[in-house]
């Protein structure tokens, strides 16, 4: 699993909520909860939610979200 997620994250700048859920090994509703409670930073492109790879890495490293204004 680590090899696959590493290759995916090397190629992309942003992930969909489903891709983030797959990488984290959690459900899509769990990722949505993390997004909308401000635990993981995200951006919107129209109706799409985009999670910067750097935001997912920061979450995994236990870093605090400094700007939750992207909600």
C-alpha positions in Angstrom: 0.0 0.0 0.0 2.7 2.5 0.9 4.4 2.1 -2.5 1.2 2.7 -4.4 0.2 5.8 -2.4 3.7 7.2 -2.7 3.6 6.9 -6.5 0.2 8.5 -6.6 1.2 11.4 -4.5 4.4 12.0 -6.5 2.3 12.5 -9.7 -0.6 14.7 -8.4 -0.8 18.1 -6.8 -4.3 17.5 -5.5 -6.5 14.6 -4.7 -10.2 14.0 -4.7 -11.9 13.1 -1.4 -12.2 9.5 -2.6 -8.5 9.3 -3.4 -7.6 10.7 0.0 -9.9 8.1 1.6 -8.2 5.3 -0.3 -4.7 6.6 0.7 -5.7 7.0 4.4 -7.5 3.7 4.5 -10.7 5.4 5.8 -14.2 5.9 4.5 -15.3 8.8 2.3 -17.6 10.1 5.0 -14.6 10.2 7.4 -12.6 12.3 4.9 -15.6 14.6 4.4 -15.8 15.1 8.2 -12.1 15.8 8.4 -12.5 18.4 5.6 -15.5 20.2 6.9 -14.3 20.3 10.5 -11.1 22.0 9.3 -8.7 19.1 10.1 -7.6 18.9 6.5 -7.2 21.9 4.2 -9.0 21.9 0.8 -9.9 24.1 -2.1 -13.0 24.1 -4.3 -13.0 24.2 -8.1 -16.6 24.7 -8.9 -18.4 22.0 -7.1 -15.3 19.8 -6.8 -13.3 19.5 -3.6 -9.6 19.3 -4.2 -7.2 18.3 -1.4 -3.6 19.5 -1.9 -1.2 16.6 -1.4 0.7 19.0 1.0 -2.5 19.3 3.1 -2.8 15.5 3.3 0.9 15.2 4.3 0.5 17.9 6.9 -2.5 16.0 8.4 -0.5 12.8 8.5 2.4 14.6 10.2 0.0 15.9 12.8 0.4 19.5 11.8 -2.3 22.0 12.7 -4.3 23.6 10.0 -3.4 27.3 10.0 -6.0 28.5 7.6 -9.4 26.9 7.5 -10.8 29.7 5.4 -10.8 27.4 2.4 -14.1 25.8 3.7 
